[in-house]
Amino acid sequence: MTREPDMGRVLIVAGSDSSGGAGIQADIKTVTMLGQYAATAITAVTVQNTRGVSGIETVPAGVVAAQMRAVLSDIGADVIKTGMLHDAAVIETVLAVIDDVAFGGDLVVDPVMMSTSGAKLLSDDGVDALRTLIAHASLVTPNIPEAEALTGRKITGLDAMKAAAYDLLDTGVEAVLVKGGHLVGPDVSDILVNLKGECIVTSSRIDTLHTHGTGCTLASAMAAYLSCGKSLEEALEHSHDFVHRAIKAAPGFGAGHGPLGHARVHMERG
């Protein structure tokens, strides 16, 4: 049986979140709810809940590579989306596999460096390797703290967000999406820049603690929409809307930063 021609395939290379709010679990929920197919290569198992991360068990780089090769040699992928990669060895392995199989699809890099609760998710030796991965990407999706760490630029508003995006664009990546949820104010804006121009999408901020996994969700939504042929601008409009609705539909679980309500969001698929 051949796959449905309108079902995109997304290979997610990221860490597992035991609470189900972020990481691989949020990625799978997002891609699935948007009507596309999610496959995975798990890089780490985290012990966490809505109050924070209490443990991390990493997966050997060779096992990460084997997972990627198993999927790519059989199911294939239209987009590879990366999340938590945790150290230089894994990042270099991801790049090596992509090069070795001559992957021709889009590479979406969510530069996960820290959890919502503040736990460090990328080792010091991984930062330079992450920059190399970003330079090879179709799209990189940093939040405000990640954009600050990658550019050295203090971001306090939309103009600084835009400047940081162009700083990252200069490194070789094809497009940059800076996620603006960490800024204060009544609205939330995401800014996309590439060599063709820029696009800003804004919505009213929802006053809630239940925002665990918003970054993973937005990046995976972008990957899902790109996998089925949407343009970057279309993908951003739909992805921003999906995250906004998922925050609004959050079930209210946990005593800390709770998960989104992915399963309660009904979007037009494809």
C-alpha positions in Angstrom: 0.0 0.0 0.0 1.4 3.4 -0.9 1.1 6.4 1.5 -1.5 9.0 1.0 0.0 11.7 -1.3 -1.2 14.5 1.0 0.2 13.0 4.2 3.5 14.5 5.0 6.2 12.5 6.9 8.0 14.2 9.8 11.0 12.5 11.5 11.4 14.0 15.0 14.8 13.8 16.7 14.3 14.9 20.3 14.0 14.0 23.9 11.1 12.3 25.8 9.1 14.2 28.4 7.5 11.9 30.9 4.8 14.4 31.7 3.7 14.5 28.0 3.7 18.2 27.8 6.8 18.9 25.7 9.5 17.1 23.8 8.7 14.0 21.6 5.2 13.7 23.1 4.2 17.3 22.2 5.8 16.8 18.8 3.8 13.6 18.0 0.6 15.1 19.3 1.0 18.2 17.2 2.0 16.5 13.9 -0.8 13.9 14.4 -3.5 16.5 15.1 -2.4 18.4 12.0 -3.0 15.3 9.9 0.5 14.3 9.1 2.7 11.3 10.1 5.2 11.4 12.9 8.2 9.1 13.3 10.8 9.5 16.0 14.4 9.1 17.0 14.7 9.6 20.8 17.8 11.3 22.1 17.2 11.3 25.8 14.7 10.3 28.5 13.9 13.1 30.9 12.2 12.6 34.3 9.9 15.6 34.6 6.5 16.9 35.4 4.9 20.3 35.4 7.1 21.5 38.2 10.4 20.7 36.6 13.1 18.3 35.4 14.6 16.0 38.0 16.6 13.7 35.8 18.0 13.1 32.3 19.2 9.8 30.8 20.9 10.3 27.5 20.7 7.9 24.5 24.0 7.0 22.9 24.7 8.8 19.7 25.0 5.5 17.8 21.5 4.5 18.9 20.1 7.9 17.8 21.7 7.4 14.4 20.3 3.8 14.1 16.8 5.1 14.8 17.1 7.8 12.1 18.5 5.3 9.6 15.8 2.8 10.3 13.0 5.4 9.6 14.7 7.0 6.6 15.5 3.7 4.9 11.9 2.5 5.1 9.2 5.1 5.8 11.2 8.1 4.7 10.7 11.7 5.7 9.7 15.0 4.1 10.9 17.0 7.1 13.4 16.2 9.8 12.6 18.2 13.0 15.1 18.3 15.8 14.5 19.3 19.4 16.6 18.4 22.5 19.9 17.0 21.2 21.8 17.4 24.5 25.5 17.3 23.4 27.9 17.7 20.5 28.2 14.0 19.8 24.5 13.6 19.1 24.3 16.9 17.0 27.3 15.8 14.9 25.7 12.3 14.5 22.4 13.9 13.2 24.4 16.0 10.7 26.4 12.9 9.6 23.2 10.8 9.0 21.5 13.6 7.1 24.6 14.0 4.9 25.1 10.2 4.5 21.6 9.5 3.2 21.6 12.7 1.1 18.4 13.8 2.8 16.6 16.2 0.4 13.8 17.4 2.5 13.5 20.3 5.0 15.5 20.4 8.2 13.7 22.3 11.0 15.9 22.9 14.0 14.3 23.9 17.3 17.4 24.9 19.3 16.3 23.4 22.7 18.7 24.7 25.3 16.6 25.0 28.4 13.2 23.7 29.7 10.3 25.9 30.7 11.2 25.3 34.3 14.8 26.4 33.7 16.6 23.0 33.5 19.7 23.0 31.2 19.0 20.6 28.3 22.1 21.3 26.2 25.7 20.7 27.3 28.4 23.4 27.0 30.1 21.4 24.3 26.9 21.3 22.3 26.5 25.0 21.6 29.1 25.3 18.8 27.9 22.0 17.2 24.3 23.5 17.4 25.5 26.5 15.5 26.8 24.2 12.7 23.5 22.3 12.6 21.6 25.6 12.4 23.7 26.7 9.4 22.6 23.6 7.5 18.9 24.1 8.4 15.9 25.1 6.3 14.4 26.8 9.4 15.5 27.5 13.0 12.9 28.3 15.7 14.5 29.9 18.8 12.6 31.4 21.6 13.8 34.7 23.1 16.3 33.2 25.6 17.7 30.9 22.9 17.9 33.7 20.4 19.8 35.8 23.0 22.2 32.9 23.7 22.9 32.3 20.0 23.4 35.9 19.0 24.6 37.6 22.1 21.9 40.2 21.6 19.6 41.4 24.4 16.0 41.1 23.2 13.4 43.4 24.8 11.0 44.1 22.0 10.0 43.4 18.4 12.8 45.4 16.8 15.4 43.4 18.8 13.6 40.1 17.9 13.9 41.1 14.2 17.5 42.1 14.5 18.4 38.7 16.2 16.5 36.9 13.4 18.7 38.6 10.8 21.8 37.8 12.8 20.9 34.2 12.7 20.0 34.4 9.0 23.5 35.6 8.3 24.9 32.2 9.6 23.6 30.4 6.6 20.2 29.0 7.7 17.5 29.6 5.1 14.8 31.0 7.4 14.5 32.1 11.1 11.4 32.1 13.2 11.9 33.9 16.6 9.2 32.9 19.0 8.1 35.8 21.1 6.2 34.3 24.0 8.8 35.2 26.6 8.4 39.0 26.0 6.0 40.8 28.4 2.9 42.6 27.1 -0.7 42.0 26.1 0.2 40.4 22.8 2.4 37.6 21.6 4.3 37.9 18.3 6.3 35.4 16.2 8.7 36.8 13.6 9.8 34.9 10.5 12.6 36.2 8.3 14.2 34.8 5.2 16.0 36.2 2.1 12.6 37.0 0.6 11.4 39.2 3.4 9.7 38.9 6.8 6.3 38.0 8.3 4.9 38.8 11.7 2.0 37.0 13.3 0.4 38.4 16.5 -2.3 37.2 18.9 -3.6 38.3 22.3 -1.7 36.8 25.2 -3.6 34.3 27.3 -3.0 34.8 31.0 -2.1 31.2 32.1 0.6 29.1 33.6 -0.3 26.3 31.2 2.3 26.9 28.5 4.6 23.8 28.9 5.7 22.7 25.4 4.6 25.8 23.4 8.0 26.0 21.7 8.1 22.3 20.8 4.5 22.6 19.6 5.1 25.6 17.4 8.2 24.1 15.8 6.5 20.8 15.2 3.5 22.5 13.7 5.8 24.3 11.3 7.4 21.0 10.4 4.0 19.4 9.9 2.7 22.1 7.5 6.0 22.2 5.6 5.8 18.4 5.2 2.6 18.7 3.2 3.7 21.6 1.0 2.6 24.8 2.8 4.8 27.8 2.3 6.7 29.2 5.3 4.3 32.1 5.6 1.2 29.8 5.5 2.8 27.5 7.9 3.5 30.3 10.4 -0.1 31.6 10.3 -1.5 28.1 10.8 1.1 27.1 13.4 0.7 30.3 15.5 -3.1 29.8 15.5 -2.7 26.1 16.5 -0.5 27.0 19.5 -2.9 29.8 20.5 -5.9 27.5 20.4 -4.0 24.7 22.3 -3.1 27.1 25.1 -6.7 28.2 25.3 -7.8 24.5 25.4 -5.2 23.5 28.1 -6.7 20.9 30.5 -5.3 22.5 33.6 -3.2 19.5 34.7 -0.4 19.8 37.2 0.8 22.2 39.9 3.3 24.0 37.7 3.5 24.9 34.0 0.8 22.6 32.7 0.5 21.0 29.2 -1.4 22.4 26.3 -4.7 20.9 25.0 -3.4 19.6 21.7 -6.2 17.0 21.4 -8.9 19.6 21.8 -7.9 21.7 18.8 -9.6 21.0 15.5 -7.9 22.5 12.5 -8.3 22.2 8.8 -5.8 19.5 7.8 -3.3 19.5 5.0 
